[in-house]
Amino acid sequence: MSLLYDLSFIIFSVLYLPYFLIKRKWRDFSPQRIGIYPKATLLRLKDRNPIWIHAVSVGEVMATVPLYEEIKRSYPSEMIVVSTVTSTGFSVAATKFGNDAVIIYLPLDLSFIVNRVVKIINPKAIFIAETEVWPNLINSLKRYGTKIVLFNGRISKGSFKRYRLITPILRRILDRIDLFLMRSQADAEKIITLGAPKDRVRITGNLKYDAAFLKREGHRLNPVELRERFGLSEKEQLLIAGSTHNREEEVILRCYRKLTNDYPLLRLLVAPRHIERSKDIVNLAKAQGLNSFLISQLEDIGSRLKQNEILILDVMGMLSEVYSIGEIIFIGGSLVKKGGQNPLEAAYYSKTIIFGPHTFNFQDITDQFLSNGGAILVKDEEELLDSIKRLLNSADERKVLGERAKAIVQSNIGIAKKDLELIEALNIFKR
């Protein structure tokens, strides 16, 4: 079985190689993906039998923080290894966990690589965020007697359809997992349908609520100072388009251009999901007759941001704090079929939230916001423009929407504590 899977993995890798080279993905490829670790990392891992947490990229790393902190609070002597796949995820993990954890890249799921890595780390348990099912890794861990927990589990409609095609194979892999901590009833039902033993499945909720509510002491930016830094006067209102994707910025810029005459004190900040696209947005804005300023170069802005001037956030890790000075927040990835982005960070600050129809990556969250009147759904550019106009004309509606959004976050916190209580039943930790 492992040999066949290894062969399939290698064939796929060969076919993927041209894309890997053309897109220059090799720049982010680490030797750690093939099980080669720095000597300092190997020394830290020697004879430690740690807890291993895997979070594939930035969103999963951020959701992992509450569980990580709950573990460290209850079991401070435990060593924790955090693995990611992407370079941005690795960077965020290093920032969030620092020297308290060993940060590594997840090895490629080839049996001869993962067997070596599992032997090096020798974890007593691994906690895998969402639904990262790596057959060779799971098989290798099980042979070493490692407890395996899938936490903050979710299965999108697309993933469910694909997984159903390999249910007989997947069932054997899922049977090796000791505990499934799922976000919702729907996610629990899907994982059981795919083969997870029903008696090991629990519904605990979405850790991203906890992550949004965590106090970021020592990292929080003062909203007053932030407005001053961005060249915003006290009377100016800031429209933020957060985590936007290609084709969404054009829509936002057109809407803003139409709004400027009637709302001369309205300003715009665009935060692309991928900051390397910032220069593209500068060009798009120029085509709309708008001047742009990159946040990384704010010394060029002068004393105040003027009408027809916009800000572009090209700095990693600032968006959640920038939401604190926004009046209306559009959540990107939702007007195009990207699955949306996380609205919880904006909700934490009681902000007025708008998103488009494509939110399948955060469906449980957006459904809750809509059913509780904590956000506005728009179908297209016209509805987006009309909604922004209506909200700018009604401070009362903005206030009510913001208060409901914050209340939704508050009513859903405490997931990490529930997760840890269920994990403790596996007898993993030591005092």
N, C-alpha and C positions, 0 to 999 in steps of 0.2 A: 504493500500500500504506500509506504513512504517513498519507495523507489519510483513508483508511477507518478506520485505527486511531485517529487523532485524533478523528474524528467519534464513534466508539464510546466513547472515553474521555470526551468532553464529555457525551454522553447519559447515561452512567453517573453522572457528577458531578452532573448536574441531578437525577437520581432520588435520589441520595444526599444532596442538600442538606437536605431536611427532617430527616433523622436527624442530620446535621452540626450543625444549628441547635438541635434539641431537646436533644441530648446536650451541647451547648455545646463541641463540638470546636473551634470557631473560636478559643477561648482559646489553644489550642496551635498554631494555624496561623501559620507565619512567612512573611513576604514572600519569604524565600529560596526557598520552594517554587515561586515563579513567576519565579525568576532575578534577584531584587533583593537585592543584597548590600551590607553596610556599606562605606563608603569605605576604612576601614582594611583590610578583608579584600581588597578589590580591589587595594590597593597592595602587600599581601604576595604576591599571586598574580602580579603583573605580571612578565612575562618569566622565569618560574621553571621552567616545564615539569616540574611535580611528579609524584610518585606519588600516585594517588588510591585510597583504600581506602573501600569502602562496606560499612557494617554497619547493618542496618535498625533494630535496637532494642537494649535493654540486653544481652540474652544474646549477641547477635552481636558487640557491642562488646567484651564481656569476652573472648570467644573470639579476637578480633582482636589483643588485647594481646600475646601471645607472638610473633606474626609481626611486628607493628610493632616490638617491641623487638629482634628478630633483625635486621631491616632497618637500624635505627638503629645497632646495634652494628657491623654490617659496612660500612654506607655512611652515616656520620654527616653527610655534606654534603647528602644528599638531603632535599628538602622533601617533606612528606607532607600531603595533604589527607584528612581523614576526614569522610565524610558519613553522616548517619543520617536516619530518617524521623520517629521519635517524639521528643517533648520530653524524655522520661526518657533515651532513648538519647543525645540531644545533651548532656544534663547529665552523664551518666556519661563520655562521650567527653571532655568538657571537663576533668573531674576527672582522668581517667587520662592524657591526653596533654598537657594544659595548653597552654603557649605553644609547645611543640615542634612542634605540628601546627596546621594551619588547620582549624577545625571548622565544618562547614556542614550545612545541610539539603539532602537530595537534591531536585532539581527535579522537578516533576510531569512525567510522561512524555508530554508534548506536543511535537511536533517543533520548533515555533517557540521553545519555552522551552529544551529541552535543547540545541538547536543554539547558542543564545546562551551557555549555561553552559559547554558544552564549549569554545567559542571563548575564553571568559574564563579557564578553568582551563588549557586546553591541556596535558592530562596526557600524559606519555610512556607511562604504563600505568595501568590500573585493575584493582584486585583486589576482586572482589565476593564477599562472604561468603555461604555456603550456596547457595541457588538463587534469587537475585533476578534474574529475567530481564525486563528492561525493553527492549522492541523498539526504540523510537525512540532511547533512550540508546545502546544497543549499535550501532545503525546509524550514529549521528552520530559516535561514538568511532572506529569503523572508518574512516569517511571521512577523519578526521584522522590516520590511521595509528597510533592508540593500540593498544598491546598489551593484550589483555583476558584476565584470568585469573579463573576461578571457583574459590575455595578453600573448604576445609572443607565441600565440597559434600554435600548430602543431599537426598533426595527421599522424602517420606512416602508411604504407600500412597494417601492421599486425593489428594495433589498429583499423583501418578503417573496416577491414573485421570482427573483433569481434563486433565492435559497431553496424554494420549493422544488426546483428542478433537480437538486442534489440532496433531497431529504434523507434517503437511505444512508448516504455517506455522512451527512451532517449529524444525523441522529447519534452515530457512534462517537463523534467528537463531543457533542453536547453532553453525552452521558458521562464524560470524564470531568465535567465541571461540577464543583461541589455546591455552589450556591448562585442563584440568579436573582439579582436585585433590580427589578424592572421599574420604569418610570410610571407606567399606567396599566390599567386593566387590559387595554388593547395590545400593548406590547407584551404583556404576560401571556395572553392568549396566543399571540403569534409564535412566541418562543416555544410554547408547549406543543403547538401544531407542528413545529419543525423538529420536535424530538426531545426537548428538555424534559426531564422527569418532573412531573407536576408537583411532587412533594418538596422539591428543592427551589421552587419559584416563589418569590415574595414581591409584593408591590409596595414600594417605599416612597415613590415620588421622584422629582427631578432635582438633582443636586445644584443645578444652575440657579435655582432660587436662593439657596444658601450662599452661593458664590456672589450673587448680586448684592446680598445684604451684609456681607462681611465688612467689618470696619477696616478701612485701609489706613490706619494710623501710621504716620511717618511717610506716607506716599501721597496723601491727599493734597490737591492743589486748592488754594483759596480762591473761590469763585470771583471775588472782587479783584484780586490780583490778576487772575486769568483774563478777565474782561479788559483790564487795563493793558495787559501784555498784548492782547489781540486788537487793541485800538478801538474798543467799543465804549461808547459813552453810556451813561446810566439810562438814557431814554431809548436807546436802540434795542431792537429785538433781533435775536439770532435764530434763523432757520438752519437746522443741521440736517444734512443728508449723510447718514452714517453707514459705513460698510457697503458702499455702492459698487455696482458692477458695470461692465461695458454696456452701453446703450441707456443705462439709467441716468448717467450724468447729463446727457443731452436733454433728457426730459426735465430734469431738475433745473438746469440752466435756462431752458425756455420758459418754464413756469416763473422762475425768479425774475427773468427779464420782463415778463408781463406784469409782475407785481410791483416793480420798482416805482412806477409813476403814481400809483394810488397809495403806496406804503413807503414813503421816502426814508423812513427810519428802519426799514427791514434790511438785515444783512444776511449773508449766506456763507456757511462753512460746509465744504464737501470733504468727506473722509472716505477715500476709496478703500475697498476691501484689501486690495493689493497696492501698497504704496508706490511700487515701481511704476504704476500708471499715472502718477501725479503730473508728469510733464504732458501727458496726453490730455489731461483735463485742462491744463493751462491753455493749450491750443484750442480746445473746444470752447472755453470761455472767451478767448480772443475772437473767435468767429461769431460769438453772440454780442460782441461789443463790450465785454467785461474785462477789467483788469484783475489779475490774480496775484496772490501772495502765498508762497509756501511757508508753512509754520516754521520750518527749519531755518528760514531766512527772514525772520520778522523784523530784523533791524532795518530792512528796506521800506517798512510800511509808513514811516513818519509818525506823527502824533495820533492821528485818528483814521479809522477806516471810512472811506467815503462811499457815496452812492455809486453803484456800478463797479464796486470793487469787492472781490470775494476772497475767502481764505480756503486754502487746500491743506488738509492735515496729512503731512508726509512723514510723521514721526510715529514709530511703533509705541504702543502701550499707553497712549494719551487719551484715546477716544472716550473711555468710560468716565474720565474726569471732565472732559470737555462737555459731555452731556449736561453737566451741572449748570452751565451758563446758557443752555439753549431754551428757547421759548416753545418751539415746535420741532419734533424730531421725526424725520422720515427714516424708516429702517430699510436699508437696501437689500438687494438680492431677491426682492419680492415683486417688482414690476416685470422682471425677466425671470425665466425659469431656472433660478439658482437655488431655490428652497428657502430663501429668507435668511435673516441673521437674528441674533439674540436681542430681544427688546427689553430684557430685564434690567440692564444697567441704566437705561433711560428711565425705566419705571422706578428704580431706586430713588431717583431725584424728583419724583412726582411730576414727570414731564408729560406733555401732550404727545401721544404716539400715533403715527400713521404708518401703515404698511400696505403693500400690494397683495394680490391674490395668491402668489406663489410662495407659500410659507411651509412647505411640507417637511423641511428639516427641523422645524420648531412647532409642529402642528398642535401638540398638546398645550403648549404655552399660548400660542395665538388664539386657539379656540377658547381658552379660559379668559383671556383678555376681552375677546369679543362678547362672550356670553355674559360677562360681568360689566360690560360698558366701560372697559378700561383702555380702549384703543379704537381707531377708525380704520376700516378697510376700504381701500379705493381700488377700482378695477383698471383704471387707465389714467393717462395724462390729464384729461379733462376733469375727471373726478378729483384728482390730486390738487389741481389748481383751485377748483371750487371749494374743496375742504379747507385748504390753507386760508383762502379768503374769509370763509365763515369763521374759522377759529381766530383769525387776527381781529375780527370784528366783535368777538365775544370773549372777554376775559373770564366770564363766569363758566362758560363751557370748557375753556382750557383748564380752569381750576378743578372742576368736577372730574374731568378725565384724568388729570394728574393724580388727584387724591385716590381715585379708584385703582389706578395702576399701582401706586405705592401699597395700597391695602392688599392687593393680590399677592405681591411679593411677601409682605409681612405674614399673610395667612398660610404661606406654604413653606416657611423656613423650619429647620429642625430635621431635615432629611439625613444629614451626615450622622447625627446622633443615632437615628433609627438604624441606619446602615451598619454602624459599628456594633450596636447591640446584637444584631443578627449575625454578624461576622464573628463576634466573640464566642458564639455557641460552637464554633469549629475548633475551639481550644488552640488558637494560634499563638497568642501573645504571652509574653512573660513580664511580670512586674519587676 
